[in-house]
Amino acid sequence: VDPVEAAALPEVTATVWSNVFMVSHLRPGETFLVHGGSSGIGTMAIQLAKAVGARVAVTAGSPEKLARCAELGADILINYREQDFVE
């Protein structure tokens, strides 16, 4: 990891942590929806939500992006080009 990439990690982690845990109070066993699961924020959100025991649903626009989300632990994979996450 180069210094620029390394510098981004605390920013992404702090953004997810403050919104998901300090504001929304995600708890073990809850289901958590991540729009854009393959983005920088999305990939961190998947990992942190799984770490606390949440069930994670993600949206992404391609099978490849959804596969990466699954590798990170996402439980429900929704291709927003083909599926409606509300269903």
Backbone hydrogen bonds, N-H to C=O, Kabsch-Sander energy under -0.5 kcal/mol:
donor,donor_aa,acceptor,acceptor_aa,energy
6,A,2,D,-2.7
7,A,3,P,-2.1
8,A,4,V,-1.0
8,A,5,E,-0.7
9,L,5,E,-0.9
9,L,6,A,-0.6
11,E,7,A,-0.6
12,V,8,A,-2.3
13,T,9,L,-2.6
14,A,10,P,-2.7
15,T,11,E,-2.1
16,V,12,V,-2.4
17,W,13,T,-3.0
18,S,14,A,-2.5
19,N,15,T,-1.8
20,V,16,V,-3.1
21,F,16,V,-0.5
21,F,17,W,-2.0
22,M,17,W,-1.7
23,V,18,S,-1.3
24,S,19,N,-1.5
26,L,20,V,-2.2
29,G,53,G,-2.6
30,E,27,R,-1.9
32,F,55,R,-3.0
34,V,32,F,-0.5
34,V,57,A,-2.8
35,H,33,L,-0.6
36,G,59,T,-0.5
37,G,34,V,-0.6
37,G,59,T,-2.7
39,S,36,G,-2.1
43,T,39,S,-3.0
44,M,40,G,-1.5
45,A,41,I,-2.6
46,I,42,G,-2.4
47,Q,43,T,-1.7
48,L,44,M,-2.6
49,A,45,A,-2.5
50,K,46,I,-2.4
51,A,47,Q,-1.9
52,V,48,L,-1.2
53,G,50,K,-1.5
54,A,49,A,-2.5
55,R,30,E,-3.0
57,A,32,F,-2.8
57,A,55,R,-0.5
58,V,76,I,-2.7
59,T,34,V,-2.2
60,A,78,I,-1.9
66,L,62,S,-2.3
67,A,63,P,-2.2
68,R,64,E,-1.8
69,C,65,K,-1.9
70,A,66,L,-2.3
71,E,67,A,-2.1
72,L,68,R,-1.4
73,G,70,A,-1.3
74,A,69,C,-2.4
75,D,56,V,-2.3
76,I,56,V,-2.2
78,I,58,V,-2.0
78,I,76,I,-0.5
80,Y,60,A,-1.7
80,Y,78,I,-0.9
82,E,79,N,-1.9
83,Q,79,N,-2.8
85,F,83,Q,-0.6
87,E,84,D,-1.2
